[in-house]
Amino acid sequence: MKRVSPLFLVLIVLGFFFATYNLLTMIIHYKTSTSENWDLSDPLMGMPEMKEGGDSNLKYHVALTATDAPYSQWQCRIMYYWYKKVKDMPGSDMGKFTRILHSGRPDNLMEEIPTVVVDPLPEGLDRGYIVLNRPWAFVQWLEKATIDEEYILMAEPDHIFVNPLPNLGHGDHPAGFPFFYIKPAEHELIIRKYYPEEKGPVTDIDPIGNSPVIIKKSILEDISPTWMNVSLRMKDDPATDKAFGWVLEMYAYAVASALHGVRHILRKDFMLQPPWDLEVGKKFIIHYTYGCDYNLKGELTYGKIGEWRFDKRSYLSGPPPKNLSLPPPGVPESVVRLVKMVNEATANIPNWDT
């Protein structure tokens, strides 16, 4: 064997040193900064310019779509109460607030909540799926409103801000919440009707809905018409309608985003959903879409009406009463916190009962 040059050996040792150093640095950085906040499947993971707080120096406009039904109104009132409570807290990047009312006419909350009235879809076009009005409402609002903020948070009436929410978006990459039940890869045959193969793999479609999402206004202006059209096409296709059901509009937003080449930063800390998420921790939004049913031992009885319960659907025709009873001992903190926050809002909102 030929004799190895000492210089060559020194170069090899230095190469191993730098490779090991870089690997350890990456591991330490991951464990100490982003392990709780970033989804490992996110293609933006590891980009050095990505910060935990996103574009935290840029305000976002809070926007939610709603109807004039009592069920929607009382949720909007609670949501707006907590927006006002956390808006100016340290760590918040909230700007102004708009309720996008897609009933086509003003209601009795116009003076209480900043509101823009837009038209619903033509009669019969939503086929009883009221959520189909959401993308159409955003299209109209973006066209007619003056929005000072560069970013928009798309929210829903049954959201409560439990911690000050910074701008989680980063440049052209919106921030979204990964829903466990949005699985584009498991519906590839259906997805391909709207997202052809030449656009890329189905895995390019994020497992999200439109809410909660913090997104640049200019990007949402591009996506919204596509989101509306894809929603209508999906609803018009019986196979798609059957497969996606009540989350059809969420799939439509995910597909529309991918058609525009937009990938979302997936933030699991964006939101918690009682009763499945047990602790609030550092999460930002409580989404109370699921019913919370417990027996008096504090045991979950989901699927069966509990001896103690809180379910927003119990109040379809009017608001919940003030001072709801607190859950029995043993119920998770997330549920207790939810009920306490509802009670605080109803105790302080003027004319709650009327």
C-alpha positions in Angstrom: 0.0 0.0 0.0 1.2 3.5 -0.7 2.0 5.7 2.2 -0.9 8.1 3.2 0.1 11.8 3.3 -0.1 13.3 6.8 -1.9 16.3 5.3 -4.6 14.0 3.9 -5.1 12.5 7.4 -5.4 15.9 8.9 -8.0 16.9 6.4 -10.1 13.7 7.2 -10.0 14.4 10.9 -11.1 18.0 10.4 -13.9 16.9 8.1 -15.2 14.5 10.7 -14.9 17.2 13.4 -17.0 19.7 11.5 -19.6 17.1 10.4 -20.0 16.0 14.0 -20.2 19.6 15.3 -22.9 20.5 12.7 -25.0 17.4 13.6 -24.8 18.1 17.3 -25.7 21.8 16.7 -28.7 20.8 14.7 -29.9 18.3 17.4 -29.4 20.8 20.2 -31.2 23.6 18.2 -34.1 21.3 17.5 -34.5 20.1 21.1 -34.3 23.5 22.6 -36.3 25.7 20.2 -38.7 24.1 17.9 -39.5 20.6 19.1 -42.9 21.6 20.6 -43.9 24.1 17.9 -43.1 22.6 14.5 -44.5 19.6 12.7 -41.7 17.3 11.5 -43.4 16.9 8.2 -43.2 20.6 7.5 -40.8 21.2 4.5 -39.8 24.5 6.2 -38.3 22.7 9.1 -34.6 23.5 9.6 -34.6 26.7 7.6 -32.3 29.0 9.7 -34.4 32.1 9.2 -37.5 30.5 10.6 -38.3 32.0 14.0 -40.7 30.7 16.6 -42.8 33.8 16.5 -42.9 34.2 12.7 -43.3 37.8 11.4 -44.0 39.0 14.9 -43.4 42.6 14.1 -46.3 42.6 11.6 -49.9 42.9 12.8 -52.7 40.6 11.5 -56.4 41.4 11.1 -58.8 39.0 12.9 -61.6 38.0 10.6 -64.4 35.4 11.1 -67.4 34.5 9.0 -70.8 34.3 10.7 -74.6 34.3 10.2 -77.3 36.2 11.9 -78.7 33.1 13.6 -78.7 33.2 17.5 -76.4 30.2 17.6 -73.7 32.1 15.6 -74.3 35.4 17.4 -73.7 34.3 21.0 -70.5 32.6 20.0 -69.3 35.7 18.1 -70.0 37.8 21.2 -67.9 35.6 23.4 -65.1 35.4 20.8 -65.0 39.2 20.4 -65.0 39.7 24.2 -61.8 37.6 24.5 -60.2 39.3 21.5 -60.5 42.6 23.3 -59.1 41.1 26.5 -55.9 39.7 24.9 -55.4 42.2 21.9 -53.0 44.5 23.7 -51.3 41.9 26.0 -47.5 41.4 25.6 -46.9 38.8 22.9 -50.0 39.7 20.9 -49.8 40.8 17.2 -53.5 41.4 16.9 -54.7 44.3 14.8 -58.3 45.1 14.0 -61.3 42.8 14.0 -64.1 42.1 11.5 -67.1 39.8 11.6 -67.9 39.0 8.0 -71.7 38.6 8.1 -72.8 36.5 5.1 -76.5 36.8 5.8 -76.9 39.6 3.3 -78.4 42.1 5.8 -77.4 43.8 9.0 -78.3 42.3 12.4 -78.6 43.6 16.0 -74.8 43.2 16.7 -73.6 45.8 14.2 -72.8 48.4 16.9 -71.3 45.8 19.3 -68.9 44.0 16.9 -67.1 45.5 13.9 -69.0 44.0 11.0 -69.0 43.9 7.2 -72.2 42.6 5.5 -71.7 40.4 2.4 -74.1 38.4 0.3 -74.8 34.7 0.8 -74.5 32.3 -2.1 -77.5 32.3 -4.4 -80.4 30.3 -2.9 -79.9 26.6 -3.2 -76.3 26.7 -4.3 -75.0 25.7 -0.8 -77.4 22.7 -0.7 -77.9 23.1 3.0 -74.2 23.2 3.7 -74.0 26.6 5.2 -70.2 26.5 5.5 -70.0 26.8 1.7 -70.7 30.5 2.2 -67.3 31.0 3.9 -65.0 31.2 0.9 -67.5 33.3 -1.0 -67.7 35.7 2.0 -64.0 36.1 2.1 -63.9 36.8 -1.7 -66.4 39.6 -1.2 -64.8 41.0 1.9 -61.3 41.2 0.4 -62.7 43.0 -2.6 -64.8 45.6 -0.7 -62.9 46.2 2.6 -60.0 48.4 3.5 -57.6 46.2 5.5 -54.7 48.0 7.0 -52.8 44.9 8.2 -50.5 42.9 5.9 -51.7 39.6 7.4 -55.1 38.1 8.2 -56.1 35.5 10.8 -59.1 33.5 9.6 -61.0 32.5 12.7 -64.4 31.0 13.7 -67.1 32.0 16.2 -66.3 29.0 18.4 -62.7 30.2 19.0 -61.6 31.7 22.3 -58.2 33.3 22.6 -56.7 31.7 25.7 -53.2 33.2 25.3 -51.9 36.2 23.4 -51.4 35.1 19.8 -48.3 36.3 17.9 -48.1 36.4 14.1 -47.1 32.8 13.4 -46.8 33.3 9.7 -43.5 33.8 8.0 -43.3 35.8 4.8 -45.1 33.9 2.0 -45.6 30.8 4.3 -48.9 31.0 6.2 -49.3 29.3 9.6 -52.1 26.7 10.0 -53.3 24.0 12.4 -52.8 20.4 11.4 -56.1 18.5 11.7 -55.8 14.8 12.3 -58.8 14.0 10.2 -57.7 15.9 7.0 -55.8 13.2 5.1 -55.4 14.0 1.4 -53.2 11.0 0.8 -55.9 8.6 1.9 -58.3 10.2 -0.7 -55.9 10.4 -3.7 -58.4 9.3 -6.3 -60.9 12.0 -5.3 -58.2 14.6 -4.7 -56.9 14.1 -8.3 -60.2 15.4 -9.6 -59.1 18.8 -8.4 -55.3 18.5 -8.1 -53.9 16.9 -11.2 -50.7 14.9 -11.2 -48.8 17.5 -13.1 -49.2 19.9 -10.1 -47.2 17.5 -7.9 -47.7 14.7 -5.3 -50.8 14.7 -3.1 -48.4 15.1 -0.1 -48.0 18.7 -1.2 -51.5 19.3 0.1 -51.3 20.4 3.8 -53.6 18.6 6.4 -55.4 21.8 7.3 -58.6 23.8 6.9 -58.9 27.6 6.4 -59.1 28.2 10.1 -57.2 28.9 12.1 -54.7 30.3 9.5 -52.6 33.4 9.6 -51.8 34.4 6.0 -50.6 37.3 4.0 -53.5 39.3 2.7 -52.1 39.3 -0.9 -51.9 35.5 -0.8 -55.4 35.1 0.5 -56.7 37.4 -2.3 -55.1 34.9 -4.8 -56.3 31.8 -3.1 -59.9 32.8 -2.2 -61.5 32.6 -5.6 -59.9 29.2 -6.2 -61.0 28.0 -2.8 -64.6 29.1 -3.6 -64.6 27.4 -7.0 -63.1 24.1 -5.7 -65.6 24.1 -2.8 -68.5 24.4 -5.3 -67.1 21.7 -7.6 -66.5 19.3 -4.6 -70.1 19.8 -3.4 -71.4 19.2 -6.9 -69.7 15.9 -7.1 -71.6 13.1 -5.2 -68.5 11.0 -4.6 -66.5 13.9 -3.1 -69.4 15.1 -1.1 -69.9 11.7 0.4 -66.2 11.2 1.2 -65.5 14.6 2.8 -68.9 15.4 4.3 -68.9 18.3 6.8 -65.1 18.9 6.3 -65.5 19.4 2.5 -64.8 23.1 2.6 -61.6 22.4 4.6 -60.3 20.0 2.0 -61.2 22.7 -0.6 -59.0 25.3 1.1 -56.1 22.8 1.4 -56.4 21.9 -2.3 -56.7 25.6 -3.4 -53.6 26.5 -1.4 -51.6 23.7 -3.0 -52.8 24.7 -6.5 -51.2 28.1 -5.8 -48.0 26.5 -4.5 -48.6 27.7 -1.0 -47.3 25.5 1.9 -48.3 26.2 5.5 -46.2 26.1 8.6 -48.0 23.5 10.7 -48.4 24.7 14.3 -49.8 22.2 16.7 -49.7 24.8 19.4 -52.1 27.1 17.4 -55.2 25.5 19.0 -56.5 23.0 21.5 -59.8 21.1 21.2 -61.4 19.9 24.5 -62.2 17.3 25.7 -59.4 15.6 23.7 -56.7 18.1 24.5 -56.4 18.0 28.3 -54.2 21.0 29.1 -54.1 24.6 27.8 -50.3 25.1 28.4 -48.9 27.6 25.9 -51.5 27.0 23.2 -53.3 30.0 21.8 -56.9 29.2 20.9 -59.6 27.0 22.5 -61.8 25.5 19.8 -65.0 24.2 21.5 -66.5 22.3 18.6 -66.8 19.0 20.5 -69.3 18.3 23.2 -67.8 17.7 26.7 -69.7 15.0 28.6 -68.6 13.7 32.0 -70.1 11.7 34.9 -69.9 13.0 38.4 -66.6 11.1 38.9 -65.0 13.3 36.3 -64.9 10.5 33.7 -65.5 11.3 30.0 -68.7 9.7 28.6 -68.2 10.9 25.0 -71.1 9.7 22.8 -73.4 9.5 25.8 -75.0 12.6 27.4 -73.1 13.1 30.7 -74.3 14.0 34.1 -72.4 17.1 33.6 -72.0 18.5 30.1 -71.1 21.5 28.0 -72.0 21.4 24.3 -72.5 24.5 22.2 -75.2 22.6 20.3 -77.3 22.7 23.4 -77.9 26.4 22.7 -79.0 26.4 19.0 -81.9 28.8 19.6 -80.3 31.2 22.1 -77.3 31.9 24.3 -76.3 29.8 27.2 -77.3 31.1 30.7 -74.8 33.0 32.8 -72.8 31.2 35.5 -72.7 27.7 34.0 -71.9 25.0 36.6 -68.3 24.1 36.7 -67.3 20.5 35.8 -66.9 17.9 38.6 -63.5 17.2 40.1 -61.2 15.2 37.9 -62.3 16.8 34.6 -59.3 18.1 32.5 -58.0 21.6 33.0 -58.9 22.5 29.3 -62.6 21.9 29.9 -62.6 23.8 33.3 -60.8 26.7 31.6 -63.3 26.8 28.8 -66.3 27.0 31.0 -64.7 29.6 33.2 -63.9 31.7 30.2 -67.5 31.4 28.9 -68.8 32.4 32.3 -66.5 35.5 32.5 -67.6 36.6 29.1 -71.3 36.2 29.7 -71.0 38.0 33.1 -69.4 41.0 31.4 -71.1 41.3 28.0 -74.0 43.9 28.3 -77.5 42.6 27.7 -76.3 39.0 27.5 -79.7 37.5 28.2 -81.5 39.6 25.6 
